[in-house]
Amino acid sequence: EQRASYPDVAHLGFLKVGTGVGFGIVAGGEVLRGTQGAAGDIGHIRVTVPDVTEEPVCICGNIGCVEAYAGGWALIRDLRAAGRAVETVDDVVALIRAGDPSAVRLARRAGRILGEATADAVSLLNPSVVVIGGQLAHADEQLLAGIREVVYQRCLPLATRSLQIVRSSLDLRAGTIGLARLLADKILAPDQLDSLPAR
């Protein structure tokens, strides 16, 4: 996403919201992966949600994670409990876009929860752009409005003065294109080219 749409942006975050929740980090023009490649795993930050008496169990085994409220699998769980026949994240998005009251309510709550986690990332990393991608990004403003609201409310003005929070332009192709670029960078790196046999 950074190379395709924001090549001049050295500090960018990518909030992926699909079945799970993650946050890709570009810092100083480089992807920040962390020691074991787990940097940006904001889906497993614990959040406190008002009016929740029993925190949900996450697939990681902890309770109250961002993903346990706002991941696609969690929305499927909650919509099924509300009597909706949903099987996939795409089914969830279709219900949200159709204006189903339970789906819209859960999407708005998910947006605010994702906004809390994103606000923490913005305060810590100070990106110029946060891109929202993944299947749930197709819920459009039902989700994005909550993210933007909480980020701009919770972060200091210095961090948000020129911050853009936008939907992915690559959409569901972002992962495939990212993988292709990653492989091309690795294979065509100068040290790799120098080690190839001459023909």
C-alpha positions as CSV (number, residue, x, y, z in Angstrom):
1,E,0.0,0.0,0.0
2,Q,2.8,2.4,0.9
3,R,4.7,1.8,-2.3
4,A,1.6,1.8,-4.6
5,S,-0.2,4.7,-3.1
6,Y,2.1,6.7,-0.8
7,P,5.7,6.2,-2.1
8,D,6.8,9.5,-0.5
9,V,5.4,8.6,2.9
10,A,8.1,7.3,5.2
11,H,5.8,6.6,8.2
12,L,2.6,4.6,7.5
13,G,0.3,2.2,9.4
14,F,-1.9,-0.4,7.8
15,L,-4.9,-1.6,9.9
16,K,-6.0,-4.9,8.5
17,V,-9.5,-5.9,9.6
18,G,-10.7,-9.2,8.3
19,T,-11.2,-12.4,10.2
20,G,-8.5,-11.1,12.5
21,V,-6.9,-7.7,13.3
22,G,-3.4,-6.6,12.7
23,F,-1.4,-3.4,12.1
24,G,1.4,-3.3,9.6
25,I,4.1,-0.7,10.3
26,V,6.3,1.3,7.9
27,A,8.8,3.3,9.9
28,G,11.5,5.4,8.1
29,G,10.5,3.8,4.8
30,E,11.1,0.3,6.1
31,V,8.7,-2.4,7.2
32,L,9.0,-2.9,11.0
33,R,8.6,-6.6,11.7
34,G,10.0,-6.9,15.3
35,T,12.3,-9.7,16.5
36,Q,10.0,-12.6,15.7
37,G,7.9,-10.8,13.1
38,A,5.1,-10.1,15.5
39,A,5.3,-6.2,15.5
40,G,1.9,-4.6,15.1
41,D,-0.2,-7.4,16.6
42,I,-2.8,-4.9,18.0
43,G,-5.6,-7.5,17.7
44,H,-4.4,-8.9,21.1
45,I,-4.3,-5.7,23.0
46,R,-6.8,-5.8,25.9
47,V,-9.6,-3.2,25.8
48,T,-12.3,-2.3,28.3
49,V,-15.7,-2.0,26.7
50,P,-18.5,-0.1,28.6
51,D,-21.6,-2.1,29.5
52,V,-19.9,-5.5,28.9
53,T,-20.3,-7.7,32.0
54,E,-18.5,-10.8,30.6
55,E,-15.5,-10.2,28.5
56,P,-15.2,-12.5,25.4
57,V,-12.6,-15.1,25.2
58,C,-10.2,-14.5,22.3
59,I,-8.8,-17.3,20.0
60,C,-5.4,-16.6,21.6
61,G,-6.8,-17.8,25.0
62,N,-6.9,-14.4,26.7
63,I,-10.0,-12.3,27.4
64,G,-11.1,-8.9,26.2
65,C,-8.7,-8.6,23.2
66,V,-9.5,-6.1,20.4
67,E,-10.0,-9.0,18.0
68,A,-12.4,-10.8,20.4
69,Y,-14.7,-7.8,19.9
70,A,-13.9,-6.4,16.5
71,G,-12.4,-9.2,14.4
72,G,-14.6,-10.7,11.7
73,W,-14.9,-14.0,13.6
74,A,-16.1,-12.2,16.7
75,L,-18.8,-10.3,14.7
76,I,-19.9,-13.6,13.2
77,R,-20.2,-15.0,16.7
78,D,-22.2,-12.0,18.0
79,L,-24.5,-11.9,14.9
80,R,-25.2,-15.6,15.2
81,A,-26.1,-15.0,18.9
82,A,-28.5,-12.3,17.7
83,G,-30.2,-14.8,15.4
84,R,-28.6,-13.8,12.1
85,A,-27.5,-16.6,9.6
86,V,-23.9,-15.5,8.9
87,E,-21.1,-17.9,7.9
88,T,-18.4,-15.6,6.6
89,V,-17.0,-12.1,7.1
90,D,-18.5,-11.2,3.7
91,D,-21.9,-12.2,5.1
92,V,-21.3,-9.8,8.0
93,V,-20.3,-6.9,5.6
94,A,-23.5,-7.6,3.5
95,L,-25.7,-7.3,6.6
96,I,-23.9,-4.1,7.7
97,R,-24.3,-2.6,4.2
98,A,-28.0,-3.7,4.1
99,G,-28.6,-1.7,7.3
100,D,-29.4,-4.6,9.6
101,P,-29.7,-3.0,13.1
102,S,-27.7,-5.6,15.0
103,A,-24.9,-5.6,12.4
104,V,-24.7,-1.8,12.2
105,R,-24.6,-1.6,16.0
106,L,-21.8,-4.2,16.2
107,A,-19.9,-2.5,13.3
108,R,-20.0,0.9,15.1
109,R,-18.8,-0.6,18.3
110,A,-16.1,-2.4,16.5
111,G,-15.0,0.8,14.8
112,R,-14.7,2.6,18.2
113,I,-12.7,-0.4,19.7
114,L,-10.4,-0.5,16.6
115,G,-10.1,3.3,17.0
116,E,-8.8,2.8,20.6
117,A,-6.1,0.4,19.4
118,T,-5.2,2.6,16.4
119,A,-5.0,5.6,18.6
120,D,-2.4,3.8,20.7
121,A,-0.5,3.0,17.6
122,V,-0.7,6.6,16.3
123,S,0.5,7.9,19.7
124,L,3.4,5.5,19.7
125,L,4.5,5.6,16.0
126,N,3.2,9.0,14.7
127,P,2.5,7.9,11.1
128,S,1.4,10.3,8.4
129,V,-1.2,7.9,7.0
130,V,-3.2,5.0,8.5
131,V,-4.7,2.8,5.8
132,I,-7.7,0.6,6.6
133,G,-7.9,-2.6,4.6
134,G,-9.3,-6.1,4.8
135,Q,-12.8,-7.5,4.3
136,L,-14.4,-5.4,7.1
137,A,-13.1,-2.2,5.5
138,H,-16.0,-2.8,3.0
139,A,-18.4,-1.8,5.8
140,D,-17.2,1.7,4.9
141,E,-18.3,4.5,7.2
142,Q,-20.1,2.3,9.6
143,L,-16.6,1.1,10.7
144,L,-14.3,3.9,9.6
145,A,-16.2,6.7,11.3
146,G,-15.7,5.1,14.7
147,I,-12.0,4.6,14.0
148,R,-11.5,8.2,13.0
149,E,-13.6,9.6,15.8
150,V,-11.6,7.8,18.5
151,V,-8.2,8.4,17.0
152,Y,-8.8,12.2,16.7
153,Q,-10.4,12.3,20.1
154,R,-7.6,10.4,22.0
155,C,-4.4,11.4,20.3
156,L,-2.7,14.7,20.8
157,P,-3.2,17.3,18.1
158,L,0.5,17.2,17.2
159,A,0.1,13.5,16.1
160,T,-3.2,14.1,14.2
161,R,-2.6,17.5,12.6
162,S,-1.8,16.1,9.2
163,L,-2.8,12.5,9.8
164,Q,-4.8,10.8,7.0
165,I,-7.0,7.8,7.8
166,V,-8.1,6.3,4.5
167,R,-9.4,3.1,3.1
168,S,-7.1,0.9,1.1
169,S,-6.8,1.7,-2.6
170,L,-5.4,-1.8,-3.3
171,D,-8.3,-3.4,-1.4
172,L,-8.2,-7.2,-1.3
173,R,-5.2,-7.2,-3.7
174,A,-2.9,-5.6,-1.0
175,G,-1.6,-8.9,0.4
176,T,-0.8,-10.4,-3.0
177,I,0.9,-7.3,-4.3
178,G,2.8,-6.9,-1.1
179,L,4.1,-10.5,-1.3
180,A,5.1,-10.0,-4.9
181,R,7.1,-6.8,-4.0
182,L,8.6,-8.5,-1.0
183,L,9.9,-11.4,-3.2
184,A,11.1,-9.1,-5.9
185,D,13.0,-7.0,-3.3
186,K,14.6,-10.1,-1.9
187,I,15.5,-11.7,-5.2
188,L,16.7,-8.5,-6.9
189,A,18.6,-7.2,-3.9
190,P,22.1,-6.1,-4.9
191,D,23.8,-8.7,-2.6
192,Q,21.7,-11.4,-4.2
193,L,22.4,-10.3,-7.8
194,D,26.1,-10.2,-7.0
195,S,26.0,-13.8,-6.0
196,L,24.3,-15.1,-9.1
197,P,26.5,-17.1,-11.5
198,A,27.6,-15.3,-14.7
199,R,26.0,-16.5,-17.9
